[in-house]
Amino acid sequence: MECGWGVTTVTTVGYGDITPVTDTGRIISMFLMIVGVTFFFSFTAILVSFYFQIINEDTRLTEKLLLQKIYDLEQKIDSIEQYLSQK
């Protein structure tokens, strides 16, 4: 089973001091390396997704507040214009 070193290298795991000797052990270790790396990347993606979801909610809230302030300012400007047009 010569592809074991390739999986070990690609997953950047490395066997360390103890290496599997049998073909079955090598297949199991390759499977575990691929599953472990996949789990790590999936977990990282979930965390990043959650983080960006929080940022998006904060951004939407900030946008709502800014739009409300703009609306309030427009109302004040309209009332000032009406007052000035009466004089």
N, C-alpha and C positions, 0 to 999 in steps of 0.2 A: 504494500500500500504506500506508494510514493507521493501521493497528493497531500498527505498529512502535513508535511512541512509547509506547503503552500497555504493551506487553511490557517495554520499557526501563524505564518507571516502576515497574511492579509488581515486577520483579526487582531494582530499585534498582541496576542496573549502570551505566547511562548510557553514551552512545557516546563521549564525550570530544571531542577535536579532529577526529578522522577519522570520518566517518559513511559507511555504505554508500549508494550512489547508485541502483543498479539494484534491481529488485524481487527478483531472485534473491539478491543480496547481503543485502538486508533479511530475507528469509526465512531464509537461513543464519544471520545474526546473531541472529535471534529464537530459532531452534532452539538455537544454542550458549548463549544466555543461559539458556534454560529448563533445558537439560541441566546447565549449570554450577551453577545454583542448586539443582537437584535433587540433584546429586552432593554439594554442600556440606552440605545438610540430611541426606542419607543418611549421610554420613561422621560428622557430629555425633551422629546417633542411634546409630550403631554404637559410638562412643566412650562415650556416656552409658550405653548398655546394658552394655558391658563393665565400666564403673566400678561400676554398681549390682550386677552379678553378683559382683564382688569383695567389695563391702560385705555382700551377703547371705551369702556364704560365711563371712566373719568373724563375722557375727551368729550364724549357726548353730553355729559353733565355740564362741563365747562361751556360747550357750545350753546346749550340751552340758556345758561345764565347770561352769556354775552348777547344772545339774541333778545332776551328779555330786557336787558339794559339798553340795547339799541332801540327797541320799540318804545321804551319809556322816554328816551331822549327825543325820539321823533315826535312823540305826543307833546312834550314840553316845547319843542321848537314850533310845532303847529299852534300851540296856545299863545306863544310869544308873537308869532306872525299875525294871528288874529287880533291880538291886543294892539299891535303896532298899526295894523291896517285900519283900525277904528279911529285912530287919532289923526 
